């Protein structure tokens, strides 16, 4: 069991079995069974025990075939199942009965086909529950443990795409995994382990990520997610990777309506809300990318060494235009160029002609580059510069001998140096120079924009890792209690908040115009707000249930009547439990909005932003999983673009950010204590008053599970 | 002379000269002179007359050398100058005297070296002015007219990089041009004409763009701009390209501080404000890109046909994951997927297996693709679909025979069809399929993100072209009168605005506390604002010169004193011309900000946005060159994200957008009439009142050239 309470099975013997049985073995040319055996024998260096099962054959590929796994003398670690769809359940049943721990099911024709297929997958899960067999697939191309020389796959591409390396891949579909693998290989970086788990009837991407987090041969994890099915499991796996300092590079499909629709048409996974997904990824240090190409850029760079988050960049170029383009992107992406140390500048000055501008970018001009000594001396000086942690080398053109020479100097200069030299091979024409860089481990990236973006992600991961709170665990309660939801009245919700230590002023609840006038007279304030009290009405303004700026007892009487009439136009008058008379807060204050809701995948998420156009038009909000800590709550406040307003930019009023942060944490603690019951809590507005004056929840809505009354 | 009043010389004889003289001819192996002659003879099919000049030689490359261009019997169209830097001015002088119309100067060592070099370039311009010679360069690799088989270049790469084609390129530096050219060639699209004009002592990128706008062999123009030196010239060239329906794809260097610094270190061009540049590009239909790779994607797509702006997209795929990824990006970029016509669906249904989901994306699965007939029938049905104008085909992997077959079917299906089939070759491993697509003219793009972005730019250009106002011309007065600037007092500025038809209420100017009290008593409003009147003070609030919400005569007296004392703390009391007493406008109104300022490159630019956080934190503004038209002013208002607030989203108050638009046009007309004098005009706030109630300029600042008083 994992620290988070999520159980992860040890997958060592799935990934590197001591023995394998192929169920559905065949030697019919080009059949799935035959190709599988070929991959396991001819193209694998694996030395384990291989047995074959096929009731209709005596032998396959020159080896004996048994009628059933029940006839096996010993229990293999893995059964590879490639029988016809209608026989899969029986085969799995037999595997389970025989005590086989893992089955890899190639066969398709299940969940991806619709309802009937889903039902068969449910049967597979019953076998898992009953026998302890764990299922990988169905509808998958297999599992390639390339670092161990083992291809459990029917794909004819296995024989080509097997370069060992530090990257581990976990995908559902096959194409998006192999695409990554081919591109990384073309840049000289191998994918040592590839899980392509298809429909995920049982085991899922999170299980594979968790395995790779602990696997010694994997340094970077790449995953494509069509949807996260089990949020707490994914979060536990991601936290394990973080503990091991292994970045997860993730591509999420289904961020737009078109994407979600297309994903749904071929997998069973639910594509959750893109914003929540991205927020959770950010919080867990998962590096989200937009494209497979970007994933290759980022993963191959991260594979070269763990970033610190404090990297500064030098640009080394032999074409002024490409140097300027690269510097430009560095500035646009908010990264920092390094200031070269005086000793570095001295070294450059010694070998460069007098007219060459000294500094960063290091522009050695095309002429100079033709001299191997100068080229080597300058790139060596740059990579050894103590103020530089990444060297970007934009190469605009394939230029025959010149780019070849440059490549040789770069590869030589990289030896023994920790600072990565990252070539940007901008031309679609590849040449000998490109080949040398690939061979030399420099993993060239294709365009300036992509290269700088990859560095940004690299540095960002380093910064996250350096700042992460190792003790923090997400609450992880996505499952709501079944049944209807109940909303509380504002007054009731505010009383709960008060008990939780949140300043939520409640006025007087009145039931008649006369009581309203009395209440006004007894208020210390000479300006009050009046609001309908009703558990049935969450949007009080929409039904005319709010009257503001009341400044006399007679106005209070009139306001009471107005509220009564307005609300009665929308609801039966009996829903009106009363009218709240509250003193209005003196300006200045800033109106913030805090919402906590239960996400059905990841559990409770807190959303913070300032009210008005900031939220409505600019969607300027920050999000965090519960529980918040003082540090994460402060970060939430500071990362909205509106934080300038709170801290008082340009000499304006500074507001009580400390009280705001404390309130966010108290709200979080309150929801954590009642996580099973609370579905949604929104304070809108939360007035943030000037420094030292605290905050005040001016309205509150709380929705909870309605099986019984709210308990606390 | 061009319609805009900008003079463009006819460059036909520079681009395709009837005769060329090489000044500095040589046959020293690998010298610039020798390589130039080789490119002109061995590697060019050009049939014009070639003569050579070199005072130190009798012959070069087996041809006679004359001592000077003055000795030439006839006048060549172009002199290619490759003499040493110290002899360039003399050579150009002789070219001018001999009446040669164009000189291409390869020699470097001028403006890029600093001050002394700039001075020599000024001498070159004197020769231009005196003799009519036009200079291309210096410090340039030459001019390649590949469509005409003519390389006026010393570059050894010319012999390799010469694929004729519909793209024309105009750059300053060489690397960023050749990078584009190599990549476009690798995708099967040739660059037929490449201007690489180096330091641009005389002719500049705008001249080359203007030439290409009218050149029959060029359909798409690509340019890299380190800075726009002459804004009106650039705008005139861009408008000419628009008239011809030829897109300009532009990459601007120097958008960040790092980029601007790096650009400045190797060219003499001024990198203007990135925001203004981008706004001008958008308004002129120039397609701005971020990266050379993006430029290749966009230009090669635009070269396949002019977009209408109404393109809808079909995705054709054989891997569900890549189809979903592509659909996702289409949604994220705000593009539209096509709804396949019933007849198309019928065709697909006939050949696809029953389980294949019918619709867009067209997912034919990998198995199906192995059947050439089905593959061809499905891609043909997709490209012929009447509701589809672009077909994207994501190909996640190089897959040997499968991708080869796919390529064959795509190339065949494209024949005779206008709708472009755009392959997305996602793998870094290229194969036979890729080669066939390149050969077949399908110009594959490398990644899903890039491909969808290219389609977005393509469609965006079509939309711009369809909506452009052919009669509109920019004002184009970037040059301010020399000398100091003078600011007008608010009262004076408002009076000018009133005369221009803008509602700018001016109250009463008072000079004592007693007068203030009197003025208050005579106001119709019982709430007034008081503001210091002074031409010396533009930021009245910063010096305590504004008092709001005054509701009694005695408050007015006190406010007068407060303003006097506050302002006196910052300025000598004599700068106070008086205090303005103005009625305060009743709520509700929306505070807009309108600014017009003279940009030193492009001339007067109008900036519009809503006040408060929208401008300060979110930079939510729109910009247009003057003059505004009713349509462009309305577009300005509608394209800010805050426009929802003005039109009254979700049943809230709608404000007077018509009056706002009318006011923007009147302000534009006013500034156009006085463009020589007006440097800056800002109305902040411009109150936009509810529909039918108009707008009111509540404050105004006008800065003009101060040689004399403002005339109107």
Interface residues (C-beta under 8 A of the other chain):
Chain A: X113 X157 X171 X172 X173 X174 X175 X176 X178 X179 X182 X183 X184 X185 X186 X187 X224 X226 X251 X253 X254 X255 X256 X257 X258 X259 X260 X261 X262 X263 X265 X266 X267 X290 X291 X292 X293 X294 X296 X315 X318 X319 X320 X321 X322 X323 X324 X325 X326 X327 X328 X329 X330 X331 X332 X337 X355 X357 X359 X361 X363 X366 X396 X397 X398 X399 X426 X427 X428 X429 X446 X447 X448 X449 X450 X610 X612 X613 X614 X616 X617 X618 X620 X641 X642 X644 X645
Chain B: X113 X157 X171 X172 X173 X174 X175 X176 X178 X179 X182 X183 X184 X185 X186 X187 X224 X226 X251 X253 X254 X255 X256 X257 X258 X259 X260 X261 X262 X263 X265 X266 X267 X290 X291 X292 X293 X294 X296 X315 X318 X319 X320 X321 X322 X323 X324 X325 X326 X327 X328 X329 X330 X331 X332 X337 X355 X357 X359 X361 X363 X366 X396 X397 X398 X399 X426 X427 X428 X429 X446 X447 X448 X449 X450 X610 X612 X613 X614 X616 X617 X618 X620 X641 X642 X644 X645
